[in-house]
């Protein structure tokens, strides 16, 4: 029953959650963005889940400014995921408003969550706030990915799916730039979020010496050429992860060839396939047998995060690896 869609009024939410748990619903998402800054509500929500429906996975928006150590401790005891809006503050100027973005705030709060092992993602809108621009959106996205979010969601896609209007051009955000932003966002949604790329994405862009927004811009073009973009109504959430992984590897092979770094691709492929296999065990219960070019112990070590140094200093070793469900977490063995 976890796929059942249930709409609950915010005022009734805390009382309804135990009822939904008894009905067998194991996942629930709070969509009301206005609750993201309500620390009292978030605290009550976590305590309700812990005490009355501990088997329910719940996700909810959470403003960065209210994240502190006591709240992080509460989140650690809750089966949950949080979505942090990436927002700036509008500063009115003589000519036009400017959108100021506090990187220190987000990096500090993300470090608290990462150190505690809490699953979090970002809500990365574009063209919504006054003073926003294409450059500011790209900068926010590039910065956000350095913080290792589990996922990045874009409110525009949910709004469009619900029949809402797309962002309108402004003096700082042209219609052409809005189109570019939409393509970059859809590419990120496909490649990073649905592609479960968080463990290795930053290593790959570092090896390619490319900013994430430029990487996604190129992947958007690739998707359009391969008829799997938003233009063709492709829905990445409906695709098997193995399908998206094939797309990732095809595109990455092309990019490493363009950069004349073909010698690094074997390590990249191992990283993508091993981490993908682990994710499918965890999320779908699906075991895999894959062929690697390096020993999996080496690929899964911290040294592989610097792909260029790893490839230069690590001996290749062809292995046939089975990835399966261990007693507590996904595991692997060399066959």
VEXBATOR-21989 format. One line per field, with one value per residue (C-alpha): residue in one letter; x, y, z. Coordinates in steps of 0.02 Angstrom, whole numbers, plus 50000, padded with zeros to 5 digits. Example, Ala and Ser with C-alpha at 12.3 -4.5 7.8 and 13.67 -1.06 7.14 Angstrom:
residues 2
res = (A, S)
u = (50615, 50684)
v = (49775, 49947)
w = (50390, 50357)
//
This chain:
residues 335
res = (X, X, X, X, X, X, X, X, X, X, X, X, X, X, X, X, X, X, X, X, X, X, X, X, X, X, X, X, X, X, X, X, X, X, X, X, X, X, X, X, X, X, X, X, X, X, X, X, X, X, X, X, X, X, X, X, X, X, X, X, X, X, X, X, X, X, X, X, X, X, X, X, X, X, X, X, X, X, X, X, X, X, X, X, X, X, X, X, X, X, X, X, X, X, X, X, X, X, X, X, X, X, X, X, X, X, X, X, X, X, X, X, X, X, X, X, X, X, X, X, X, X, X, X, X, X, X, X, X, X, X, X, X, X, X, X, X, X, X, X, X, X, X, X, X, X, X, X, X, X, X, X, X, X, X, X, X, X, X, X, X, X, X, X, X, X, X, X, X, X, X, X, X, X, X, X, X, X, X, X, X, X, X, X, X, X, X, X, X, X, X, X, X, X, X, X, X, X, X, X, X, X, X, X, X, X, X, X, X, X, X, X, X, X, X, X, X, X, X, X, X, X, X, X, X, X, X, X, X, X, X, X, X, X, X, X, X, X, X, X, X, X, X, X, X, X, X, X, X, X, X, X, X, X, X, X, X, X, X, X, X, X, X, X, X, X, X, X, X, X, X, X, X, X, X, X, X, X, X, X, X, X, X, X, X, X, X, X, X, X, X, X, X, X, X, X, X, X, X, X, X, X, X, X, X, X, X, X, X, X, X, X, X, X, X, X, X, X, X, X, X, X, X, X, X, X, X, X, X, X, X, X, X, X, X)
u = (50000, 50151, 50102, 49930, 49907, 49824, 49789, 49786, 49749, 49895, 49788, 49745, 49916, 49984, 49822, 49804, 49980, 49949, 49786, 49877, 50011, 49878, 49811, 49981, 50048, 50236, 50286, 50216, 50273, 50230, 50209, 50163, 50317, 50248, 50287, 50473, 50517, 50399, 50519, 50381, 50282, 50437, 50479, 50302, 50302, 50463, 50405, 50238, 50324, 50445, 50313, 50161, 50219, 50406, 50398, 50338, 50462, 50420, 50492, 50462, 50531, 50649, 50722, 50910, 50899, 50810, 50929, 51031, 51110, 50953, 50848, 50980, 50979, 50790, 50805, 50933, 50800, 50668, 50651, 50649, 50719, 50718, 50708, 50795, 50737, 50885, 50831, 50914, 50866, 50807, 50904, 50821, 50940, 50926, 50916, 50841, 50829, 50974, 50961, 51089, 51133, 51213, 51332, 51403, 51230, 51195, 51368, 51362, 51189, 51230, 51385, 51277, 51162, 51300, 51398, 51240, 51201, 51034, 50963, 50931, 50903, 50875, 50727, 50813, 50693, 50740, 50661, 50543, 50622, 50644, 50814, 50854, 50956, 51021, 51197, 51134, 51037, 51190, 51297, 51171, 51162, 51352, 51371, 51230, 51309, 51470, 51369, 51326, 51135, 51046, 50935, 50890, 50709, 50643, 50472, 50435, 50410, 50285, 50195, 50184, 50123, 49985, 49935, 50025, 50111, 50296, 50406, 50385, 50528, 50591, 50717, 50852, 50791, 50753, 50636, 50786, 50876, 50720, 50720, 50904, 50867, 50726, 50840, 50980, 50854, 50780, 50954, 50999, 50835, 50874, 51061, 51090, 50928, 50850, 51024, 51072, 51237, 51277, 51423, 51524, 51459, 51582, 51727, 51674, 51653, 51820, 51904, 51821, 51863, 51686, 51556, 51399, 51285, 51389, 51390, 51199, 51183, 51278, 51176, 51016, 51075, 51116, 50942, 50860, 50963, 50915, 50729, 50728, 50707, 50561, 50520, 50471, 50380, 50511, 50480, 50644, 50556, 50463, 50620, 50713, 50875, 50971, 50905, 50966, 51133, 51156, 51119, 51246, 51383, 51349, 51359, 51511, 51604, 51572, 51628, 51790, 51830, 51797, 51916, 52049, 52038, 51983, 52109, 52004, 51840, 51870, 51878, 51727, 51627, 51671, 51618, 51452, 51411, 51462, 51370, 51221, 51216, 51222, 51077, 50970, 50998, 50947, 50797, 50732, 50808, 50889, 51054, 51182, 51336, 51451, 51620, 51745, 51914, 51981, 51968, 51806, 51902, 52004, 51856, 51757, 51903, 51920, 52065, 51948, 51869, 52018, 51992, 52146, 52265, 52178, 52195, 52378, 52425, 52311, 52340, 52193, 52121, 51975, 51846, 51674, 51579, 51414, 51320, 51188, 51092, 51199, 51136, 51130, 51169, 51215, 51373, 51482, 51600, 51719, 51665)
v = (50000, 50115, 50174, 50234, 50423, 50500, 50686, 50745, 50922, 50999, 51033, 50848, 50779, 50733, 50645, 50556, 50483, 50341, 50300, 50290, 50180, 50057, 50053, 49988, 50148, 50147, 50308, 50483, 50649, 50820, 50939, 51102, 51212, 51337, 51212, 51207, 51345, 51290, 51209, 51170, 51074, 50981, 50929, 50866, 50776, 50682, 50635, 50574, 50463, 50395, 50353, 50303, 50247, 50205, 50097, 50240, 50333, 50517, 50658, 50843, 51015, 51095, 51270, 51277, 51418, 51312, 51163, 51148, 51010, 50967, 50954, 50847, 50729, 50715, 50680, 50543, 50449, 50470, 50366, 50515, 50621, 50811, 50930, 51098, 51245, 51332, 51512, 51681, 51845, 51987, 52149, 52300, 52408, 52571, 52488, 52317, 52192, 52071, 51895, 51858, 51677, 51627, 51484, 51477, 51444, 51297, 51220, 51227, 51147, 51015, 50967, 50939, 50825, 50731, 50701, 50629, 50518, 50601, 50587, 50759, 50840, 51014, 51103, 51205, 51324, 51447, 51609, 51615, 51741, 51924, 51963, 51784, 51754, 51610, 51638, 51639, 51478, 51392, 51452, 51384, 51217, 51201, 51243, 51129, 50976, 51001, 50965, 50786, 50795, 50630, 50713, 50880, 50916, 51061, 51130, 51186, 51007, 50969, 51132, 51091, 50915, 50991, 51109, 51260, 51396, 51398, 51543, 51703, 51802, 51952, 52089, 51975, 51807, 51796, 51669, 51588, 51570, 51496, 51364, 51327, 51312, 51191, 51080, 51083, 51044, 50897, 50830, 50841, 50757, 50613, 50591, 50637, 50604, 50459, 50398, 50388, 50470, 50551, 50432, 50467, 50622, 50748, 50631, 50620, 50807, 50836, 50713, 50797, 50971, 51033, 51122, 51021, 51147, 51134, 50945, 50943, 51064, 50939, 50794, 50890, 50898, 50713, 50673, 50775, 50687, 50518, 50555, 50541, 50723, 50823, 50869, 50687, 50674, 50555, 50522, 50464, 50411, 50279, 50207, 50059, 50113, 49996, 50095, 50260, 50182, 50133, 50313, 50376, 50260, 50301, 50487, 50473, 50369, 50507, 50645, 50559, 50529, 50713, 50763, 50638, 50547, 50377, 50293, 50348, 50276, 50098, 50163, 50274, 50128, 50021, 50162, 50185, 50001, 49950, 50093, 50065, 49882, 49928, 50049, 49918, 49794, 49927, 49996, 49853, 49701, 49660, 49564, 49592, 49510, 49634, 49629, 49757, 49813, 49843, 49748, 49807, 49834, 49966, 50045, 50061, 50136, 50325, 50328, 50307, 50477, 50554, 50457, 50521, 50479, 50313, 50259, 50309, 50216, 50064, 49902, 49840, 49672, 49597, 49534, 49457, 49529, 49479, 49616, 49551, 49588, 49560, 49536, 49724, 49809, 49771, 49668, 49596, 49454, 49411, 49256)
w = (50000, 49997, 49822, 49875, 49859, 50010, 50033, 50212, 50270, 50363, 50517, 50529, 50485, 50657, 50704, 50537, 50525, 50651, 50560, 50394, 50472, 50529, 50351, 50294, 50217, 50240, 50152, 50172, 50099, 50170, 50023, 50113, 50089, 50215, 50354, 50311, 50433, 50573, 50695, 50820, 50688, 50624, 50802, 50833, 50666, 50706, 50881, 50814, 50685, 50815, 50944, 50842, 50670, 50678, 50522, 50413, 50303, 50296, 50192, 50219, 50174, 50299, 50293, 50318, 50445, 50577, 50568, 50728, 50832, 50936, 50778, 50693, 50842, 50824, 50638, 50673, 50771, 50635, 50476, 50360, 50220, 50215, 50067, 50090, 49983, 49899, 49917, 49923, 50001, 49890, 49905, 49828, 49727, 49635, 49465, 49500, 49644, 49672, 49740, 49875, 49915, 50080, 50037, 50213, 50286, 50170, 50183, 50374, 50384, 50253, 50352, 50507, 50408, 50317, 50477, 50557, 50407, 50374, 50198, 50125, 49958, 49889, 49809, 49675, 49590, 49452, 49394, 49543, 49661, 49618, 49547, 49499, 49341, 49237, 49304, 49484, 49454, 49381, 49526, 49653, 49566, 49551, 49735, 49793, 49713, 49809, 49969, 49915, 49921, 49896, 49766, 49690, 49647, 49545, 49598, 49421, 49361, 49500, 49463, 49277, 49313, 49420, 49279, 49350, 49249, 49208, 49268, 49167, 49089, 49188, 49166, 49236, 49168, 48982, 48904, 48818, 48984, 49063, 48925, 48958, 49145, 49112, 49008, 49138, 49276, 49181, 49145, 49330, 49376, 49258, 49277, 49460, 49555, 49459, 49413, 49599, 49558, 49725, 49774, 49618, 49529, 49600, 49563, 49381, 49355, 49440, 49322, 49172, 49241, 49207, 49312, 49349, 49263, 49103, 49119, 49132, 48987, 48878, 48945, 48903, 48722, 48728, 48794, 48658, 48524, 48598, 48618, 48807, 48858, 48926, 48745, 48713, 48881, 48950, 49136, 49217, 49378, 49278, 49199, 49276, 49355, 49240, 49091, 49162, 49207, 49024, 48976, 49104, 49041, 48859, 48892, 49006, 48877, 48751, 48871, 48922, 48739, 48699, 48839, 48779, 48945, 48881, 48998, 49147, 49086, 49150, 49329, 49299, 49231, 49382, 49500, 49412, 49399, 49575, 49658, 49546, 49594, 49779, 49756, 49669, 49810, 49937, 49842, 49735, 49820, 49652, 49650, 49513, 49439, 49353, 49270, 49336, 49273, 49449, 49611, 49696, 49859, 49768, 49678, 49840, 49936, 49965, 49842, 49694, 49729, 49635, 49475, 49383, 49526, 49555, 49373, 49371, 49530, 49539, 49445, 49341, 49393, 49298, 49422, 49416, 49562, 49640, 49734, 49853, 50013, 50167, 50343, 50379, 50213, 50032, 50014, 49875, 49838, 49698, 49605)
//
